[in-house]
């Protein structure tokens, strides 16, 4: 399976990533993708910009492990994960997951799984600037719940 | 020697991002290391009071009960918020 992960400040191009992942892979009948964007509000407060911190080394390792878990569970032909770090503005792309498989079921499921897992297991932290100053974003219980759903469903 | 790393809000509260120290006598787990560092008092008590403190040993996220040994890289941080 073709897979790669990147942690980078630079923006990404969904179309280019899909083309690169499926180039020469003619058994792939399905590509599912997810793009996360920076919102201009959070918990009722407007957000002017955001800074993303991460744990260099562990971040890449965690993302590779998440992709490997997905590949164990679903038959995949390719997976690509990009997560941006540094300074980001509302509307900017922050995270990309692209999964290729023979049929759509595996691609949809693996794409959602990788995102849910990334949310609670990859060492990134968001700090928002608001009118009241800057604040670290709190983890959401709903993210842990999403992971629990997979644990129940596929026995992780 | 062990390397200890701190991230995000915890890094700011402690005023430190990393430190190398000799594994203190009697410290055999991540939580014992946390208690040892918090016992320095002052801003280090943030390690004891942190809600939902998370940890990694050698870049794997682990429970605080995990054993540590000389040469390990131990990281403390708040729950992650990427994606």
gemmi code that builds the backbone of each chain (N, CA, C; Angstrom):
import gemmi

chains = {
    "A": [
        ("UNK", (0.836, -1.192, 0.000), (0.000, 0.000, 0.000), (0.876, 1.249, 0.000)),
        ("UNK", (0.480, 2.199, -0.808), (1.197, 3.474, -0.836), (0.684, 4.338, 0.315)),
        ("UNK", (1.585, 4.766, 1.206), (1.106, 5.670, 2.255), (2.187, 6.660, 2.626)),
        ("UNK", (1.777, 7.865, 2.955), (2.735, 8.850, 3.449), (2.019, 9.865, 4.328)),
        ("UNK", (2.791, 10.424, 5.259), (2.254, 11.454, 6.143), (3.210, 12.640, 6.113)),
        ("UNK", (2.653, 13.831, 6.247), (3.474, 15.040, 6.292), (2.952, 15.972, 7.368)),
        ("UNK", (3.882, 16.591, 8.072), (3.556, 17.677, 9.006), (4.298, 18.886, 8.469)),
        ("UNK", (3.563, 19.911, 8.103), (4.191, 21.008, 7.373), (3.463, 22.323, 7.609)),
        ("UNK", (4.192, 23.433, 7.391), (3.561, 24.753, 7.474), (2.824, 25.081, 6.184)),
        ("UNK", (3.310, 24.559, 5.081), (2.770, 24.915, 3.768), (1.350, 24.391, 3.563)),
        ("UNK", (0.589, 25.083, 2.742), (-0.749, 24.644, 2.340), (-0.620, 23.406, 1.435)),
        ("UNK", (-1.767, 22.765, 1.148), (-1.767, 21.580, 0.281), (-2.866, 21.706, -0.753)),
        ("UNK", (-2.759, 20.856, -1.786), (-3.707, 20.883, -2.907), (-4.365, 19.506, -2.994)),
        ("UNK", (-5.649, 19.455, -2.641), (-6.379, 18.180, -2.616), (-6.272, 17.431, -3.943)),
        ("UNK", (-6.512, 18.138, -5.045), (-6.488, 17.477, -6.363), (-5.126, 16.858, -6.648)),
        ("UNK", (-4.082, 17.608, -6.345), (-2.725, 17.103, -6.615), (-2.444, 15.874, -5.752)),
        ("UNK", (-2.920, 15.888, -4.501), (-2.674, 14.753, -3.600), (-3.438, 13.509, -4.065)),
        ("UNK", (-4.673, 13.709, -4.538), (-5.467, 12.580, -5.048), (-4.778, 11.987, -6.276)),
        ("UNK", (-4.343, 12.848, -7.185), (-3.658, 12.368, -8.390), (-2.396, 11.591, -8.038)),
        ("UNK", (-1.616, 12.129, -7.098), (-0.355, 11.467, -6.719), (-0.625, 10.111, -6.075)),
        ("UNK", (-1.684, 10.034, -5.266), (-1.980, 8.789, -4.544), (-2.469, 7.687, -5.484)),
        ("UNK", (-3.198, 8.085, -6.525), (-3.822, 7.080, -7.398), (-3.047, 6.876, -8.705)),
        ("UNK", (-1.962, 7.614, -8.898), (-1.198, 7.492, -10.154), (-0.755, 6.046, -10.365)),
        ("UNK", (-1.149, 5.454, -11.479), (-0.730, 4.100, -11.825), (-1.443, 3.016, -11.038)),
        ("UNK", (-2.374, 3.408, -10.163), (-3.079, 2.438, -9.307), (-4.458, 2.166, -9.919)),
        ("UNK", (-4.488, 1.308, -10.940), (-5.729, 1.160, -11.695), (-6.724, 0.195, -11.050)),
        ("UNK", (-6.335, -0.405, -9.927), (-7.316, -1.229, -9.215), (-8.126, -0.395, -8.228)),
        ("UNK", (-7.777, 0.877, -8.084), (-8.504, 1.755, -7.161), (-9.794, 2.245, -7.824)),
        ("UNK", (-10.922, 1.868, -7.213), (-12.207, 2.336, -7.729), (-12.810, 3.438, -6.892)),
        ("UNK", (-12.146, 3.758, -5.777), (-12.732, 4.735, -4.858), (-11.649, 5.547, -4.168)),
        ("UNK", (-11.923, 6.834, -4.057), (-11.063, 7.720, -3.263), (-11.977, 8.528, -2.350)),
        ("UNK", (-11.740, 8.462, -1.059), (-12.483, 9.308, -0.113), (-11.494, 10.283, 0.504)),
        ("UNK", (-11.942, 11.516, 0.689), (-11.039, 12.502, 1.276), (-11.766, 13.345, 2.308)),
        ("UNK", (-10.991, 13.888, 3.235), (-11.511, 14.832, 4.223), (-10.547, 16.001, 4.291)),
        ("UNK", (-11.097, 17.214, 4.254), (-10.284, 18.412, 4.447), (-10.862, 19.181, 5.630)),
        ("UNK", (-10.039, 19.439, 6.633), (-10.463, 20.252, 7.776), (-10.031, 21.693, 7.556)),
        ("UNK", (-10.926, 22.631, 7.924), (-10.654, 24.061, 7.762), (-10.635, 24.750, 9.123)),
        ("UNK", (-9.940, 25.871, 9.200), (-9.932, 26.682, 10.422), (-11.223, 27.490, 10.474)),
        ("UNK", (-12.018, 27.330, 11.552), (-13.259, 28.089, 11.721), (-12.975, 29.482, 12.284)),
        ("UNK", (-13.905, 30.400, 12.044), (-13.722, 31.762, 12.561), (-14.397, 31.935, 13.916)),
        ("UNK", (-14.862, 30.819, 14.514), (-15.466, 30.916, 15.848), (-15.319, 29.579, 16.555)),
        ("UNK", (-15.345, 29.650, 17.883), (-15.242, 28.425, 18.679), (-15.904, 28.707, 20.024)),
        ("UNK", (-16.834, 27.861, 20.435), (-17.538, 28.032, 21.715), (-18.120, 29.439, 21.851)),
        ("UNK", (-18.670, 29.964, 20.760), (-19.357, 31.245, 20.824), (-18.463, 32.471, 20.775)),
        ("UNK", (-17.164, 32.275, 20.624), (-16.231, 33.409, 20.554), (-15.606, 33.443, 19.163)),
        ("UNK", (-15.461, 34.664, 18.619), (-14.856, 34.735, 17.295), (-13.338, 34.544, 17.415)),
        ("UNK", (-12.790, 33.861, 16.425), (-11.368, 33.509, 16.422), (-10.672, 34.273, 15.302)),
        ("UNK", (-9.639, 35.039, 15.659), (-8.936, 35.856, 14.662), (-7.877, 35.040, 13.918)),
        ("UNK", (-7.168, 34.199, 14.648), (-6.187, 33.317, 14.031), (-5.808, 32.223, 15.011)),
        ("UNK", (-4.955, 31.338, 14.564), (-4.654, 30.140, 15.345), (-3.203, 29.753, 15.141)),
        ("UNK", (-2.598, 29.212, 16.210), (-1.238, 28.679, 16.072), (-1.258, 27.216, 16.504)),
        ("UNK", (-0.653, 26.375, 15.687), (-0.617, 24.945, 15.982), (0.766, 24.513, 16.404)),
        ("UNK", (0.839, 23.923, 17.596), (2.094, 23.366, 18.104), (2.031, 21.850, 17.955)),
        ("UNK", (3.184, 21.214, 17.797), (3.178, 19.751, 17.764), (4.461, 19.220, 18.394)),
        ("UNK", (4.564, 17.908, 18.453), (5.692, 17.220, 19.085), (6.482, 16.571, 17.963)),
        ("UNK", (7.488, 17.284, 17.433), (8.220, 16.767, 16.274), (8.760, 15.370, 16.545)),
        ("UNK", (8.631, 14.500, 15.604), (9.077, 13.118, 15.791), (7.912, 12.240, 16.216)),
        ("UNK", (7.321, 12.543, 17.372), (6.164, 11.741, 17.803), (4.987, 11.961, 16.866)),
        ("UNK", (4.823, 13.168, 16.366), (3.679, 13.445, 15.496), (3.686, 12.542, 14.276)),
        ("UNK", (4.826, 12.508, 13.594), (4.939, 11.678, 12.394), (4.738, 10.199, 12.748)),
        ("UNK", (5.325, 9.779, 13.861), (5.204, 8.389, 14.292), (3.732, 8.038, 14.557)),
        ("UNK", (3.028, 8.930, 15.256), (1.620, 8.675, 15.584), (0.783, 8.597, 14.308)),
        ("UNK", (1.038, 9.494, 13.359), (0.248, 9.480, 12.120), (0.499, 8.196, 11.327)),
        ("UNK", (1.767, 7.759, 11.275), (2.066, 6.488, 10.587), (1.332, 5.331, 11.260)),
        ("UNK", (1.306, 5.339, 12.594), (0.644, 4.245, 13.317), (-0.860, 4.250, 13.065)),
        ("UNK", (-1.443, 5.443, 12.977), (-2.881, 5.544, 12.714), (-3.210, 4.989, 11.332)),
        ("UNK", (-2.389, 5.340, 10.347), (-2.599, 4.827, 8.985), (-2.422, 3.301, 8.981)),
        ("UNK", (-1.422, 2.808, 9.715), (-1.189, 1.358, 9.764), (-2.380, 0.632, 10.386)),
        ("UNK", (-2.965, 1.221, 11.432), (-4.155, 0.615, 12.055), (-5.298, 0.537, 11.047)),
        ("UNK", (-5.478, 1.602, 10.270), (-6.553, 1.612, 9.268), (-6.303, 0.535, 8.216)),
        ("UNK", (-5.033, 0.390, 7.827), (-4.702, -0.586, 6.774), (-4.859, -2.026, 7.267)),
        ("UNK", (-4.731, -2.213, 8.599), (-4.964, -3.553, 9.157), (-6.440, -3.923, 9.083)),
        ("UNK", (-7.290, -2.901, 9.258), (-8.718, -3.155, 9.389), (-9.433, -3.177, 8.038)),
        ("UNK", (-9.028, -2.303, 7.118), (-9.692, -2.209, 5.820), (-8.690, -2.442, 4.694)),
        ("UNK", (-9.155, -3.023, 3.599), (-8.273, -3.229, 2.441), (-8.101, -1.908, 1.721)),
        ("UNK", (-6.916, -1.339, 1.854), (-6.642, -0.032, 1.268), (-5.553, -0.138, 0.208)),
        ("UNK", (-5.620, 0.748, -0.753), (-4.585, 0.800, -1.791), (-3.649, 1.984, -1.574)),
        ("UNK", (-4.127, 2.968, -0.846), (-3.267, 4.116, -0.575), (-3.856, 5.001, 0.502)),
        ("UNK", (-2.978, 5.706, 1.225), (-3.442, 6.667, 2.229), (-2.448, 7.822, 2.294)),
        ("UNK", (-2.983, 9.015, 2.442), (-2.145, 10.218, 2.518), (-2.707, 11.111, 3.623)),
        ("UNK", (-1.846, 11.519, 4.553), (-2.271, 12.423, 5.622), (-1.339, 13.631, 5.629)),
        ("UNK", (-1.911, 14.813, 5.641), (-1.125, 16.045, 5.791), (-1.749, 16.840, 6.926)),
        ("UNK", (-0.919, 17.287, 7.862), (-1.405, 18.172, 8.928), (-0.518, 19.400, 8.956)),
        ("UNK", (-1.150, 20.560, 8.929), (-0.361, 21.793, 8.962), (-0.093, 22.227, 10.399)),
        ("UNK", (1.018, 22.916, 10.604), (1.368, 23.503, 11.894), (1.757, 24.957, 11.662)),
        ("UNK", (1.929, 25.685, 12.769), (2.308, 27.089, 12.659), (1.091, 27.983, 12.704)),
        ("UNK", (1.200, 29.121, 12.031), (0.173, 30.159, 12.094), (-0.864, 29.964, 10.986)),
        ("UNK", (-2.166, 29.941, 11.355), (-3.234, 29.717, 10.372), (-4.377, 30.697, 10.597)),
        ("UNK", (-5.024, 31.075, 9.510), (-6.141, 32.017, 9.557), (-7.455, 31.300, 9.275)),
        ("UNK", (-8.593, 31.861, 9.746), (-9.883, 31.249, 9.421), (-10.030, 31.044, 7.919)),
        ("UNK", (-10.604, 29.902, 7.561), (-10.784, 29.573, 6.152), (-9.645, 28.778, 5.568)),
        ("UNK", (-8.500, 28.778, 6.246), (-7.363, 28.019, 5.712), (-7.552, 26.521, 5.964)),
        ("UNK", (-6.979, 25.726, 5.074), (-6.976, 24.271, 5.238), (-5.989, 23.914, 6.341)),
        ("UNK", (-6.399, 22.963, 7.192), (-5.512, 22.585, 8.294), (-5.109, 21.116, 8.241)),
        ("UNK", (-6.041, 20.254, 7.781), (-5.720, 18.818, 7.765), (-6.335, 18.156, 6.531)),
        ("UNK", (-5.603, 17.174, 6.008), (-6.068, 16.419, 4.832), (-5.898, 14.923, 5.091)),
        ("UNK", (-6.944, 14.163, 4.781), (-6.843, 12.704, 4.756), (-7.395, 12.239, 3.420)),
        ("UNK", (-6.621, 11.460, 2.696), (-7.085, 10.874, 1.429), (-6.848, 9.366, 1.503)),
        ("UNK", (-7.878, 8.595, 1.174), (-7.764, 7.139, 1.207), (-8.264, 6.569, -0.116)),
        ("UNK", (-7.501, 5.658, -0.688), (-7.903, 4.978, -1.924), (-8.116, 3.498, -1.650)),
        ("UNK", (-9.178, 2.952, -2.256), (-9.445, 1.517, -2.113), (-10.168, 1.029, -3.350)),
        ("UNK", (-10.397, -0.270, -3.412), (-11.068, -0.834, -4.589), (-12.520, -0.370, -4.650)),
        ("UNK", (-13.187, -0.343, -3.498), (-14.606, 0.022, -3.427), (-14.825, 1.073, -2.346)),
        ("UNK", (-15.943, 1.783, -2.434), (-16.116, 2.969, -1.607), (-16.241, 2.700, -0.108)),
        ("UNK", (-16.808, 1.549, 0.263), (-17.052, 1.282, 1.684), (-15.778, 1.403, 2.510)),
        ("UNK", (-14.720, 0.751, 2.053), (-13.453, 0.788, 2.791), (-12.861, 2.195, 2.816)),
        ("UNK", (-12.984, 2.913, 1.712), (-12.399, 4.257, 1.639), (-13.123, 5.209, 2.596)),
        ("UNK", (-14.461, 5.187, 2.584), (-15.233, 6.051, 3.496), (-14.888, 5.740, 4.952)),
        ("UNK", (-14.942, 4.455, 5.303), (-14.743, 4.070, 6.705), (-13.339, 4.415, 7.175)),
        ("UNK", (-12.339, 4.082, 6.354), (-10.954, 4.313, 6.771), (-10.664, 5.809, 6.897)),
        ("UNK", (-11.247, 6.614, 6.025), (-11.036, 8.064, 6.071), (-11.583, 8.629, 7.381)),
        ("UNK", (-12.785, 8.209, 7.742), (-13.389, 8.700, 8.988), (-12.599, 8.207, 10.204)),
        ("UNK", (-12.202, 6.943, 10.150), (-11.419, 6.361, 11.241), (-10.109, 7.124, 11.465)),
        ("UNK", (-9.397, 7.398, 10.376), (-8.109, 8.092, 10.497), (-8.313, 9.471, 11.123)),
        ("UNK", (-9.354, 10.187, 10.705), (-9.618, 11.504, 11.294), (-9.960, 11.399, 12.779)),
        ("UNK", (-10.850, 10.454, 13.116), (-11.261, 10.301, 14.520), (-10.067, 9.942, 15.395)),
        ("UNK", (-9.211, 9.075, 14.883), (-8.048, 8.645, 15.650), (-7.052, 9.781, 15.805)),
        ("UNK", (-6.837, 10.493, 14.703), (-5.914, 11.628, 14.714), (-6.309, 12.662, 15.771)),
        ("UNK", (-7.612, 12.906, 15.881), (-8.132, 13.934, 16.788), (-7.734, 13.705, 18.246)),
        ("UNK", (-7.605, 12.447, 18.640), (-7.332, 12.163, 20.049), (-5.950, 11.570, 20.297)),
        ("UNK", (-5.241, 11.154, 19.240), (-3.983, 10.437, 19.439), (-2.754, 11.126, 18.852)),
        ("UNK", (-2.937, 12.077, 17.951), (-1.767, 12.733, 17.352), (-1.458, 14.015, 18.147)),
        ("UNK", (-0.177, 14.209, 18.485), (0.168, 15.304, 19.400), (0.246, 16.687, 18.739)),
        ("UNK", (-0.939, 17.246, 18.515), (-1.077, 18.628, 18.045), (-1.874, 19.395, 19.100)),
        ("UNK", (-1.564, 20.698, 19.223), (-2.325, 21.550, 20.136), (-2.606, 22.881, 19.461)),
        ("UNK", (-3.872, 23.318, 19.546), (-4.281, 24.576, 18.919), (-4.340, 25.691, 19.971)),
        ("UNK", (-3.824, 26.835, 19.595), (-3.977, 28.032, 20.423), (-4.662, 29.101, 19.581)),
        ("UNK", (-5.796, 29.602, 20.081), (-6.584, 30.577, 19.325), (-6.342, 31.988, 19.825)),
        ("UNK", (-6.394, 32.960, 18.909), (-6.421, 34.363, 19.310), (-7.858, 34.851, 19.200)),
        ("UNK", (-8.369, 35.403, 20.305), (-9.718, 35.963, 20.305), (-9.636, 37.401, 20.807)),
        ("UNK", (-10.791, 38.085, 20.831), (-10.793, 39.466, 21.328), (-10.382, 39.523, 22.796)),
        ("UNK", (-10.606, 38.412, 23.518), (-10.247, 38.377, 24.945), (-8.792, 37.946, 25.155)),
        ("UNK", (-8.063, 37.775, 24.084), (-6.680, 37.308, 24.210), (-6.527, 35.921, 23.626)),
        ("UNK", (-5.388, 35.295, 23.869), (-5.174, 33.967, 23.286), (-5.458, 32.886, 24.320)),
        ("UNK", (-5.888, 31.733, 23.832), (-6.243, 30.625, 24.739), (-5.968, 29.300, 24.042)),
        ("UNK", (-5.540, 28.325, 24.846), (-5.372, 26.966, 24.317), (-6.753, 26.334, 24.175)),
        ("UNK", (-6.970, 25.654, 23.078), (-8.259, 25.008, 22.834), (-8.390, 23.785, 23.734)),
        ("UNK", (-9.560, 23.630, 24.365), (-9.822, 22.448, 25.191), (-10.196, 21.262, 24.317)),
        ("UNK", (-9.759, 20.087, 24.720), (-10.175, 18.864, 24.024), (-11.674, 18.674, 24.222)),
        ("UNK", (-12.319, 18.097, 23.227), (-13.767, 17.887, 23.289), (-14.083, 16.451, 23.690)),
        ("UNK", (-15.082, 16.306, 24.555), (-15.526, 14.958, 24.925), (-16.042, 14.200, 23.709)),
        ("UNK", (-16.635, 14.952, 22.747), (-17.204, 14.281, 21.568), (-16.105, 13.601, 20.743)),
        ("UNK", (-14.857, 14.120, 20.816), (-13.754, 13.474, 20.097), (-13.407, 12.135, 20.736)),
        ("UNK", (-13.404, 12.101, 22.084), (-13.153, 10.831, 22.764), (-14.268, 9.838, 22.468)),
        ("UNK", (-15.502, 10.362, 22.386), (-16.646, 9.496, 22.101), (-16.528, 8.878, 20.709)),
        ("UNK", (-16.023, 9.676, 19.755), (-15.862, 9.175, 18.384), (-14.857, 8.024, 18.354)),
        ("UNK", (-13.815, 8.150, 19.166), (-12.808, 7.088, 19.221), (-13.382, 5.838, 19.880)),
        ("UNK", (-14.163, 6.044, 20.943), (-14.786, 4.909, 21.622), (-15.685, 4.121, 20.686)),
        ("UNK", (-16.371, 4.851, 19.804), (-17.251, 4.197, 18.830), (-16.452, 3.190, 18.000)),
        ("UNK", (-15.259, 3.597, 17.550), (-14.429, 2.681, 16.757), (-13.929, 1.534, 17.613)),
        ("UNK", (-13.593, 1.841, 18.870), (-13.102, 0.773, 19.753), (-14.175, -0.294, 19.900)),
        ("UNK", (-15.430, 0.150, 20.039), (-16.537, -0.805, 20.166), (-16.751, -1.552, 18.859)),
        ("UNK", (-16.658, -0.800, 17.764), (-17.035, -1.346, 16.459), (-16.005, -2.331, 15.913)),
        ("UNK", (-14.719, -1.954, 16.034), (-13.704, -2.817, 15.427), (-12.744, -3.392, 16.462)),
        ("UNK", (-13.077, -3.190, 17.744), (-12.325, -3.868, 18.804), (-10.892, -3.402, 18.955)),
        ("UNK", (-10.625, -2.125, 18.749), (-9.250, -1.630, 18.911), (-8.880, -1.519, 20.383)),
    ],
    "B": [
        ("UNK", (20.643, 9.307, 32.263), (19.954, 10.565, 32.024), (18.629, 10.306, 31.294)),
        ("UNK", (17.638, 11.137, 31.581), (16.408, 11.104, 30.814), (16.144, 12.506, 30.271)),
        ("UNK", (15.394, 12.541, 29.170), (14.967, 13.823, 28.615), (13.486, 13.980, 28.907)),
        ("UNK", (13.114, 15.154, 29.417), (11.704, 15.415, 29.701), (11.260, 16.606, 28.855)),
        ("UNK", (10.133, 16.453, 28.180), (9.607, 17.502, 27.302), (8.225, 17.945, 27.785)),
        ("UNK", (7.920, 19.216, 27.566), (6.607, 19.761, 27.930), (6.034, 20.506, 26.734)),
        ("UNK", (4.714, 20.395, 26.546), (4.100, 21.016, 25.374), (2.877, 21.862, 25.731)),
        ("UNK", (2.603, 22.794, 24.820), (1.367, 23.588, 24.805), (1.175, 24.354, 26.114)),
        ("UNK", (-0.053, 24.331, 26.676), (-0.344, 25.126, 27.863), (0.536, 24.748, 29.052)),
        ("UNK", (0.893, 23.480, 29.135), (1.759, 23.033, 30.231), (3.164, 23.626, 30.085)),
        ("UNK", (3.667, 23.646, 28.864), (4.979, 24.260, 28.587), (4.977, 25.718, 29.047)),
        ("UNK", (3.888, 26.430, 28.743), (3.808, 27.839, 29.135), (3.710, 27.993, 30.655)),
        ("UNK", (2.907, 27.131, 31.288), (2.737, 27.231, 32.743), (4.051, 26.954, 33.467)),
        ("UNK", (4.844, 26.021, 32.928), (6.102, 25.655, 33.583), (7.238, 26.595, 33.199)),
        ("UNK", (7.065, 27.299, 32.089), (8.148, 28.140, 31.595), (9.337, 27.324, 31.128)),
        ("UNK", (9.068, 26.089, 30.680), (10.149, 25.201, 30.235), (9.629, 24.288, 29.141)),
        ("UNK", (10.448, 24.036, 28.136), (10.014, 23.127, 27.067), (10.757, 21.797, 27.123)),
        ("UNK", (11.947, 21.772, 27.706), (12.660, 20.498, 27.822), (13.729, 20.587, 28.901)),
        ("UNK", (14.123, 19.434, 29.351), (15.116, 19.356, 30.411), (15.755, 17.968, 30.357)),
        ("UNK", (17.042, 17.907, 30.635), (17.724, 16.616, 30.760), (18.139, 16.461, 32.205)),
        ("UNK", (17.819, 15.325, 32.792), (18.207, 15.118, 34.189), (18.518, 13.651, 34.441)),
        ("UNK", (19.253, 13.407, 35.504), (19.520, 12.028, 35.912), (18.227, 11.459, 36.477)),
        ("UNK", (17.923, 10.231, 36.116), (16.710, 9.601, 36.639), (16.821, 9.557, 38.161)),
        ("UNK", (15.926, 10.273, 38.876), (16.078, 10.359, 40.334), (15.864, 8.994, 40.999)),
        ("UNK", (16.552, 8.785, 42.123), (16.402, 7.530, 42.868), (14.934, 7.291, 43.210)),
        ("UNK", (14.474, 6.098, 43.001), (13.114, 5.738, 43.387), (12.050, 6.121, 42.377)),
        ("UNK", (12.438, 6.824, 41.320), (11.453, 7.201, 40.304), (11.452, 6.139, 39.204)),
        ("UNK", (10.388, 5.347, 39.173), (10.344, 4.234, 38.223), (9.168, 4.313, 37.265)),
        ("UNK", (8.268, 5.280, 37.469), (7.112, 5.407, 36.574), (6.939, 6.861, 36.147)),
        ("UNK", (6.106, 7.042, 35.121), (5.808, 8.386, 34.636), (5.175, 9.219, 35.745)),
        ("UNK", (4.248, 8.637, 36.485), (3.570, 9.430, 37.511), (4.523, 9.781, 38.657)),
        ("UNK", (5.469, 8.907, 38.959), (6.460, 9.219, 39.993), (7.358, 10.372, 39.537)),
        ("UNK", (7.659, 10.390, 38.235), (8.455, 11.496, 37.693), (7.671, 12.802, 37.780)),
        ("UNK", (6.367, 12.715, 37.457), (5.530, 13.910, 37.575), (5.556, 14.429, 39.022)),
        ("UNK", (5.385, 13.530, 39.996), (5.377, 13.942, 41.408), (6.725, 14.545, 41.803)),
        ("UNK", (7.798, 13.934, 41.310), (9.152, 14.425, 41.627), (9.329, 15.864, 41.115)),
        ("UNK", (8.893, 16.112, 39.883), (9.043, 17.453, 39.303), (8.113, 18.450, 40.000)),
        ("UNK", (6.881, 18.024, 40.291), (5.909, 18.923, 40.927), (6.386, 19.327, 42.330)),
        ("UNK", (7.162, 18.444, 42.980), (7.634, 18.708, 44.354), (8.652, 19.847, 44.403)),
        ("UNK", (9.124, 20.295, 43.223), (10.018, 21.454, 43.189), (9.287, 22.720, 43.644)),
        ("UNK", (7.938, 22.627, 43.650), (7.128, 23.761, 44.099), (7.032, 24.861, 43.063)),
        ("UNK", (6.497, 26.016, 43.501), (6.346, 27.182, 42.623), (5.567, 26.782, 41.358)),
        ("UNK", (6.024, 27.185, 40.207), (5.272, 26.919, 38.974), (5.195, 25.430, 38.636)),
        ("UNK", (6.113, 24.631, 39.184), (6.130, 23.192, 38.877), (4.907, 22.461, 39.421)),
        ("UNK", (4.193, 23.109, 40.358), (2.990, 22.455, 40.873), (1.927, 22.333, 39.779)),
        ("UNK", (2.120, 23.055, 38.669), (1.185, 22.930, 37.543), (1.113, 21.488, 37.049)),
        ("UNK", (2.203, 20.750, 37.218), (2.205, 19.338, 36.794), (1.258, 18.500, 37.650)),
        ("UNK", (1.146, 18.874, 38.923), (0.280, 18.116, 39.822), (-1.183, 18.494, 39.612)),
        ("UNK", (-1.423, 19.773, 39.290), (-2.808, 20.239, 39.209), (-3.390, 20.132, 37.803)),
        ("UNK", (-2.562, 19.774, 36.806), (-3.046, 19.717, 35.417), (-4.210, 18.731, 35.295)),
        ("UNK", (-5.288, 19.201, 34.671), (-6.438, 18.331, 34.423), (-6.121, 17.405, 33.256)),
        ("UNK", (-6.427, 16.131, 33.382), (-6.273, 15.200, 32.262), (-4.870, 15.204, 31.662)),
        ("UNK", (-3.863, 15.265, 32.523), (-2.479, 15.259, 32.039), (-2.221, 14.006, 31.197)),
        ("UNK", (-1.596, 14.216, 30.043), (-1.231, 13.096, 29.183), (0.287, 12.964, 29.162)),
        ("UNK", (0.752, 11.764, 28.782), (2.201, 11.542, 28.744), (2.570, 10.632, 27.589)),
        ("UNK", (3.810, 10.758, 27.163), (4.369, 9.844, 26.170), (5.733, 9.402, 26.654)),
        ("UNK", (6.076, 8.139, 26.392), (7.422, 7.633, 26.655), (7.993, 7.167, 25.333)),
        ("UNK", (9.137, 7.712, 24.981), (9.785, 7.409, 23.700), (8.808, 7.558, 22.535)),
        ("UNK", (8.006, 8.627, 22.629), (7.111, 9.061, 21.555), (5.913, 8.145, 21.321)),
        ("UNK", (5.552, 7.364, 22.344), (4.288, 6.631, 22.324), (3.423, 7.143, 23.471)),
        ("UNK", (2.153, 7.489, 23.184), (1.274, 7.946, 24.255), (0.998, 6.772, 25.187)),
        ("UNK", (1.140, 7.012, 26.501), (1.040, 5.915, 27.478), (0.290, 6.384, 28.722)),
        ("UNK", (-0.244, 5.429, 29.497), (-0.826, 5.781, 30.799), (0.285, 6.243, 31.749)),
        ("UNK", (-0.102, 7.032, 32.764), (0.893, 7.575, 33.688), (1.528, 6.490, 34.560)),
        ("UNK", (0.922, 5.322, 34.570), (1.467, 4.214, 35.368), (2.636, 3.510, 34.675)),
        ("UNK", (2.954, 3.929, 33.462), (3.992, 3.260, 32.668), (5.379, 3.403, 33.311)),
        ("UNK", (6.154, 2.338, 33.241), (7.512, 2.349, 33.805), (8.450, 3.163, 32.919)),
        ("UNK", (9.417, 3.807, 33.542), (10.461, 4.513, 32.789), (11.828, 4.052, 33.266)),
        ("UNK", (12.809, 4.240, 32.371), (14.177, 3.813, 32.701), (15.164, 4.823, 32.134)),
        ("UNK", (16.415, 4.667, 32.538), (17.460, 5.571, 32.084), (17.505, 5.584, 30.554)),
        ("UNK", (17.651, 6.766, 29.988), (17.733, 6.894, 28.533), (16.406, 7.213, 27.873)),
        ("UNK", (15.308, 7.144, 28.621), (13.994, 7.389, 28.015), (13.769, 8.872, 27.725)),
        ("UNK", (12.899, 9.108, 26.747), (12.373, 10.456, 26.487), (10.932, 10.468, 26.986)),
        ("UNK", (10.664, 11.304, 27.969), (9.332, 11.364, 28.581), (8.733, 12.729, 28.285)),
        ("UNK", (7.490, 12.760, 27.816), (6.832, 14.036, 27.513), (5.542, 14.148, 28.313)),
        ("UNK", (5.266, 15.361, 28.786), (4.003, 15.662, 29.465), (3.269, 16.729, 28.666)),
        ("UNK", (1.951, 16.570, 28.537), (1.180, 17.549, 27.750), (-0.307, 17.435, 28.047)),
        ("UNK", (-1.080, 18.476, 27.684), (-2.539, 18.411, 27.840), (-3.134, 17.501, 26.757)),
        ("UNK", (-4.428, 17.151, 26.884), (-5.088, 16.393, 25.819), (-4.890, 17.094, 24.471)),
        ("UNK", (-4.706, 16.288, 23.421), (-4.367, 16.856, 22.114), (-5.601, 17.464, 21.448)),
        ("UNK", (-5.367, 18.446, 20.580), (-6.491, 19.172, 19.953), (-6.224, 19.452, 18.483)),
        ("UNK", (-5.641, 18.474, 17.772), (-5.390, 18.683, 16.340), (-6.620, 18.397, 15.505)),
        ("UNK", (-6.401, 18.344, 14.204), (-7.483, 17.986, 13.277), (-8.276, 19.203, 12.820)),
    ],
}
model = gemmi.Model(1)
for chain_id, residues in chains.items():
    chain = gemmi.Chain(chain_id)
    for i, (resn, *xyz) in enumerate(residues, 1):
        res = gemmi.Residue()
        res.name, res.seqid = resn, gemmi.SeqId(i, " ")
        for name, pos in zip(("N", "CA", "C"), xyz):
            atom = gemmi.Atom()
            atom.name, atom.element = name, gemmi.Element(name[0])
            atom.pos, atom.b_iso = gemmi.Position(*pos), 0.0
            res.add_atom(atom)
        chain.add_residue(res)
    model.add_chain(chain)
structure = gemmi.Structure()
structure.add_model(model)
structure.setup_entities()
